Amino acid sequence: MTSGVPGIVVAGPRSGSGKTTVTLGLLRAFTRAGVRVAGLKCGPDYIDPAFHARACGRPSLNLDAWAMPPGALAGLAAEAAQGCDLVICEGLMGLFDGVPGLPGRAGSTADVAAALGWPVLLVHDVSGQAQSAAAQIAGCAVFDPRISLGGIILNRVGSARHHALVAAGLARTGLDVLAALPKAPELSLPERHLGLVQAEETADLDRRLDAMADFVSAHLSLDVVRALAKPSAAIGADPLGSPIPPPGQRIALARDAAFSFVYPHVLDGWRRAGAAILPFSPLADEPPPEEADCCWLPGGYPELHGGRIAAASQFLGGLRAFATRRPVHGECGGYMVLGESLVDAAGTAHPMAGLLSVRTSFAKRKLHLGYRDAETLQPSSLGPSGTRLKGHEFHYASIVDLGGDLPLARVQTAYDESPTLAGSRRGPVSGTFFHALVATQQLA
């Protein structure tokens, strides 16, 4: 499977350069101009793809160069491009930032751009510098010969004089500057501890996206950006199929503001395998649908809704009854809700489902972040014992008491650290703090 639809990667030298504003502005501006455009996101980010989808009206998928081999990246890119005229892929962190890994498998934006052969549109924040910006941008242009910079967007330019000084330095590099964006703090999106406030919770989001589109298109030619994009040069693109085997044929999926972190490519894979997704809302006190044969509680923000979840008697009672006969799995926030209790930021302990013995707390925040290479030790909704998975962990909650349940998996980080035990399993109920991206046996 290959795609002749042109694509481009929007990246920055570091986090906070402005690539999200540029990406969302381009997606909405192209959509308003009648161009069928789709978004993609480098890395395991859950939140940005939902903004992409809102901006252009099409699903946005994650491309992760650490978890997915190049053929799978190309297959997902081709899937996203179906019925489109253009694909815009937003990078993660800095352009070359990743983890130790095999060539092309470090999880960086550059790895994705190289795998697909798409040019990079580099967004550089020039606040606090002038001619020195040229040295950093020139370094990005030559650091990795696998990629090419299609053009430069200067962001947060302070004045005409500031622009002139930056341009004077860049004139020595021969690189094309496509736009100079002035400072626009009013375009910033609200944030919380795991990144942006979710798209469905962001007030007046369509007005905000239209404002980004107006801003970007006022300073940057859409025709120039479209002309820079190139069809994927990937060879041997493979459809990802079902990246994680569906845990059942009728999957009850918790879906609301507390349970929202589900990878679109995982859901698509389940559907391709013939599974039906049956959403329900714990915050609305809905139990898992009775006709489901398994239940999946994804991550999200249960720590912000501990009181409501604890008071949701129909949800908790229905979940407990469901688990007496059918499997239940929780990822990250879902794992916390399956446990005995959850302590919120104020220090209040809320009783949870009690289907696992783990107790968690958000009162004292500690960042847990990074890739996880996992092998299951027990059969569960993730697969039989011995299932190999690549996943990601990003949360601030901590385990206060793991309890006496069986460990679910043995996990290792990307830094060759000693393996550790992770997750819990009791009967048909299982949970982990890591989110599974792919089951690696299927990608061999």
N, C-alpha and C positions, 0 to 999 in steps of 0.2 A: 504494500500500500504506500503510495507516494502522493505528494500534493504539489501541484503547480501554482498554488496560491501564494503570492508573495508575503513575506513576513519581515518584521524588524524587531529588535530587542531594545527596550528603553532601560538604560542602566546609569549608575552613578559611581564615582570613585569611593563613596562611603554612604552609609545610611543617612537619611535626612537631606540628601541632595535635592530632592524635589521630583523624583521619578514617578511617584504615585500621582501627584497633581498633573504632570505632563501626560502620563498614561491615561488617566481618567478624562482629561480634557480632550485628548486626541480621539478616544473611543466615542465620546458623546458628540464631538464636532463632526467626525466622519459619519456617524449615524444620522445626524441631522442633515448632512449633505447627500444622503441617499446611498452612501457606500456601505455595503454589507461587511461589517468588521467584527472580528471576534478577539477577545482577550485571552491571554495565558499568563501564568505566574510561575516564575522560577522558585523552587524550593517548596517546603511543606507548609506554607502560610495558608490558613483557612479563611482569613478575613478579607484580604484584598480581592480574591476572585468574586466574592459576592458584590463588591462595588463594581467590578468590571461588568458583571452580568446586568446590573442595574443601569450602567452607563450605555450599554449597547444592545441590551435585550437578548443576548445570547449567552449560553453557559460558558464559564471560564474554567479551564482545567489546570492542574499543577504539573509542572515538569521538574522532576528532581533527579539531577545527574548522579547523586550518590546512590540512591535507591534503585534507579531505573537505568538499564543499559541503553546505549545510543539508539538501537533499533526501536525500543519501546518509546523513547522520547519522540522519535520521528513519527511513530504510529499515532501517538496522542496528538501531536501537532497536526497531522493529516486529518484526524478525526475532528479536531476543532475547526479546521479550515473548510469542512464540507459546506457547500452553499454560500461561501464567503468570497469577497473580493480582496481582503486584506486581513492579516493577523498581526496583532501588537502584543508582544510578550514583555511583561514587566519583570525586571531583575530583582534580586534580593541583596541586601547589604551592599558592600562594595563590589565592583565588577569582578574582581579576582578572589574575593573572600570565599573560603571553603574549609574543608577539613583534610587531614592527611588521607590520601587515597591513590588508587591507580590512575595513570594518565587519563584525563577526561572524566574521572569518576570522583572528583573532590567535592561535588555539590555546588560549584560556583556558577554564577551567571555566565561567565566566560565558557564554561564547559557546555552549557546549553546552546549558546550562540555558535560554538564551534561544531557541535553535533549536527545542527540544523543548517549551518552555512548562512545564517542571517546576519546582516550588518548590525552594528551597535550604534544607537543614538545615545550619545553620552551627555547626561545632564550634570553640569558642574556648578556647584554653589560658589560664587565668587565673593561672597560677603567676607570682609576682613582681608582681602588680598587684591592685587592688581596684576602686574606682569608675572608674578610667581605662578599664577594660574596656568600659564602656558607651559611651564616646566612640568607640572603635574599632568596636564592633559597630554602633552607629548610623551610622557612616560607611559600613560595608558595606551597610547597608540602603538608603541613598540614592545611593550612588555611581553605580550603573548602573540606570536606570529600566526596562531590558528585563527585569530579573529581580525576583523577590519572595522574601523570606526567610519560609519557612514556620514556622520556629522556631529557637530557640537551645539548644545544649547546652554547658553550662559544663564544662570538663574540667580535671582536676588541681586540684580544690578542696582547700585545705589543712585546713580546719576549719569548724565551724559559724559561728564568728565571721567567718572569711574569706568564707563564702557570704553572710552577712548584709550585709557591706560591698559585695560585688559586686552583690547584688540591690537594694540601695538606689540604686546608680547606674543600674541598668537600669530601675528603676521609672519614671524620667523619660522613657524612650524609648517606652514602650507596646508593646515587642516581647515576644513570648511566650517564656518560658524553659521548656523542656520537661524538662530534667534538669540535675542537678549531679552530675558524676562525681568521686569522690575520686581521689586519687593511687593508681595501681595499677601500679608498675613491674614487678611479676611477670608482667604480661600482655605485655610487650614481646617482639617476635619477634627472633631473631638476624639480624644484618646482616653484609654484606661490601661490597666496593668498588663494586658496581653496585646496591646497595640491599639488600632483604631476601634472606636465604638462600632459595633456591628452595623452593617448597612441597614437592616430592617429597624434598628433602634435610632438611627441618625435622623434628627428632625429636619424636615424640609430638604430631603436629600436631592430630589430632582432639581430644585432651584440651585442647590450648591453645584451639582454636576453641570448644569447649564452655564453657571458663572465660570466654572473652570474651562468649559468649551469656548466661551466668549473670550476669556483671557488668553488661552493658548492660541486660538486661531487669529487673534488680533496681532500677534507677534511672530507667528510661525506659519509658513505656507503649507497647507495640507497637500497641495499638488507636489511640492518638493519632497515631503515625507513619503508620499505614496510612490514617487519615482525612485526613491532610495531603496525601498523594500525589494527583496529578492525571493524567488521560489526556493524552497528547501533543497539543499544540495545533499541531503542525507541519502545514503545508499543502504538498501536492505531494511527499510522501515517495516516493522512488524506491529500488528494490532496487539494491544496489551491483553486482550481477552478479559478474563475476570481476575484482576490483580490480587484479590483475596477471595478465596472460594466463598460463595454465599453461605451463611450459617443456616439457611433454611429456604424453603420455597415461598413462604409468606412471612416477611420480616417486619415485626412491629418496631418502628423506629421513633424514639422520642425526638420531638422536633419543636422547639420554641426558643425563647430568649436564653433559657438555662442550658439547653441541649442543642447546639447548632453546629458543632465542628465535625462535619462529615465531608470527606474528600469527594468531589463530584465524580472523579474517575472510578472510585470504589463503587458508588451507587450505580454508575453506568455499567460497570462490569457485572454487578449483581443482576441488573435487568437483562443484560445480554445473555446471562446464564439461565434466564427464565424465571428469576425470582420476582415477586411482587413486593413493593415497599408500601407498608401500611403506617402512615404517620399518626402520632397521637401527642397530646400536650400534657406533660405532668403539671405544668403551672396552671393549666385549666382544670386540674384534678381529674384527668382522664386516665383510666387504666389501660394497659396494653390491649389491643383488640383481641377478642376471644378467638377469632378465626386464625390468628397467627400461630406459627409453629416455632417461633423463636423471637427473642426480644433483644434489641440493641440500644444501649444508652450511650450516646456519643458524649464527647467533651463539650465544654461551653463555660457557663458562669454560674454553676450552682452555689458557689460561695457568696454570690450577690443575692440569692433568693432562698437562703437556708430556712427562714421562717415559713415561707409559703410552701416549700416542699415538705417540710415536717408536718404542716397542717393539711396537706393534700391526702386525706384519708382514703379516698377512693383509688387514687393512684397507688399509694403504698400498699394498701390491702390487695388491690388487683395484681400488683407486681409480685407480692408474696405468694398469692394463689397461683399465678402463672408459673412461678419458679418451682412449684411442687411437681410439675409434670413436663416442663419444657425448658430448654436452655435460655439463659440470660447472660449477656456480656456487657461490661461497662468499660469505656475508655476514658481515662483521665477524670474529668468531672463526673462521668457516669460511674466510674469506679468509686469515687467518693460517696455518691448517693447510695450505692449498694452496701456500704459499710455500716457500722454501728452508729457513728455520729460524725458530724461536721461542725467544727468551730469556725465561726465567721470572724471578720476583721475586728469586731467589737469584743471578741472573746466569749460570745454566747455559743453554747453547745446545743446543736439541734439534732434530735434523733432522726436517723435515716432508716433505710429499709431493713437493716440488720441481716441481710442475706449473706454477707461476708463479715468477718470479725475485725476488719481494719477500722481504725479511727483516724481521722485526718483533721488538720487545722490550717486555717488561713490567717490566724491571728498574728503569727510571727512569720513574715514573708521571707522565703528563701528561694532564689531562682534555681530551677532545675531545667536545663536547656541542652539539647543536643540530639544527635542521631543515636539510634539504638539498633544493634544487630541482635536479634532474639532467636532462641530456640525453645519451643514449648516443652515443658516437662510433663504436662498432663493434657489429656484430650479436652477440648473446649470448643467454643464457637469459632475460634481461630483455626481449628483443624485438629487432626490427630496429634498425639504426642510425637515430638520430633519435628514438627512444622517449623521451618525457618522463615523468619520475617524480617524485613527492614522497616524501621519506623522512626518516630521522632517524639521527643518529650519537651514540653514547654509549659511550665506552670510554676506558681509560687507557693502552693500548698505543700505541707509536709505530713508525713505519717507520724502520728503520735504513738500509736500502738498497732503493730501489724496483726496481733492476735495469733490464733493457732491454725489457720487454714493452710492448706498445701500451697507452696509457691507455684505460680503458673509457668514461669519461664526463666531461663538463664540468659542474661543480656550482657552485651559488651558495647562500649562506646566506640567512636571512630579513632580513638587515640591509643589503641592497644593496651588499655587498662585491663586489669584482671576481671574476669566475668563475675557478675553478681546475680543474686536471685531477685526476681521481681514479680509483682502481681500476686494474685490470690485465686484459689479455686476451692469451692465447697460444693460437692455434688454437681448439678448442672449449671451452677452460677460461677462466673469467672470475671476477673477485672484486672486491668493494668493501668499504669500511669502513661505508658507509651501508646501513641496512635500508630496503627499499622498502615504503611504505605503500599507494600507489596509482599506477597509470599514468594520468596526467591526460588523455590523449586520450579515454579511455573515459568520462570524467566531464564532457566538454564539453557 
